[in-house]
């Protein structure tokens, strides 16, 4: 219990110390400094403005390749121990990712023109 309490206190001291140092070392003061946008400069557009819909396809493509890499390494470590069922499960997983990539390709996110 003492270890948990000391860890909590040291984390709290660290967070408050970093916050205090950032506040002491910051040079931007005034009303613009309290705005949560670009280090105190006045914003040119609303903070909740929407992204263009074309970025949705790029996001799907990124997530497809990102999920592939996250799951391929642990799979490669244990595939020899598990056997053929692991290979079949990975092909099923990759086929779902291929569906996402085909969707992005059909939407035109892979065109550079």
C-alpha positions in Angstrom: 0.0 0.0 0.0 2.9 2.3 0.8 4.4 1.7 -2.7 1.2 2.6 -4.4 0.8 5.7 -2.4 4.4 6.8 -3.0 3.9 6.1 -6.8 0.8 8.2 -6.8 2.4 11.1 -4.9 5.5 11.0 -7.1 3.4 11.0 -10.3 1.4 14.0 -8.9 4.5 15.9 -8.1 5.9 15.2 -11.5 2.8 16.4 -13.3 2.5 19.5 -11.2 6.2 20.2 -11.7 6.0 19.9 -15.4 2.9 22.1 -15.5 4.5 24.7 -13.3 7.7 24.7 -15.4 5.7 25.2 -18.6 3.8 28.0 -17.0 6.9 29.7 -15.7 8.9 29.4 -18.9 6.1 30.4 -21.3 6.5 33.8 -22.8 3.1 34.4 -24.4 0.8 36.3 -22.1 -2.6 38.0 -22.5 -6.0 37.0 -23.8 -4.7 35.3 -26.9 -2.4 33.0 -24.8 -5.4 31.4 -23.2 -6.8 30.2 -26.5 -6.1 26.5 -27.2 -4.9 27.0 -30.7 -1.5 27.4 -32.2 0.4 28.7 -29.1 -1.7 31.7 -28.5 -2.2 33.1 -32.0 -5.7 34.0 -33.0 -7.5 31.2 -34.9 -8.4 31.7 -38.6 -11.3 29.2 -38.5 -13.5 27.5 -36.0 -11.8 24.7 -34.0 -14.7 22.2 -34.8 -14.6 22.7 -38.5 -15.1 19.5 -40.5 -12.5 17.6 -42.5 -13.1 17.0 -46.2 -14.7 13.7 -46.9 -11.8 12.5 -49.1 -9.7 12.0 -46.0 -12.0 9.3 -44.9 -10.7 6.9 -47.5 -7.1 7.7 -46.7 -7.9 7.0 -43.0 -9.4 3.6 -43.9 -6.3 2.8 -45.8 -4.0 3.8 -43.0 -6.0 1.8 -40.5 -5.9 -1.3 -42.7 -2.1 -1.3 -43.0 -1.7 -0.3 -39.4 -3.8 -3.2 -38.1 -2.0 -5.5 -40.4 1.4 -4.6 -39.0 0.1 -4.7 -35.4 -1.1 -8.3 -35.7 1.4 -9.7 -38.1 4.4 -9.6 -35.7 2.8 -11.6 -32.8 1.3 -14.0 -35.3 4.7 -14.6 -36.9 6.2 -15.4 -33.4 3.6 -18.1 -32.6 2.6 -19.5 -36.0 5.1 -22.4 -35.8 3.6 -23.5 -32.4 0.0 -23.2 -33.4 0.2 -24.7 -36.9 -2.2 -24.5 -39.9 -5.1 -23.0 -38.0 -3.0 -19.9 -37.4 -2.3 -19.6 -41.1 -6.0 -19.9 -42.0 -7.0 -17.4 -39.4 -4.4 -14.9 -40.7 -5.7 -15.4 -44.2 -9.2 -14.6 -43.0 -7.9 -11.5 -41.2 -6.0 -10.3 -44.3 -9.0 -10.9 -46.5 -11.0 -8.5 -44.3 -8.2 -5.9 -44.7 -8.1 -6.5 -48.4 -11.8 -5.5 -48.5 -10.9 -2.2 -46.9 -8.0 -1.6 -49.3 -10.3 -2.4 -52.3 -12.8 0.1 -51.0 -10.2 2.8 -50.7 -8.9 2.0 -54.2 -12.4 2.2 -55.6 -12.9 5.6 -53.9 -9.7 6.9 -55.6 -7.5 7.5 -52.6 -4.6 5.8 -54.3 -4.7 8.1 -57.3 -2.0 10.8 -57.0 -3.4 13.1 -59.7 
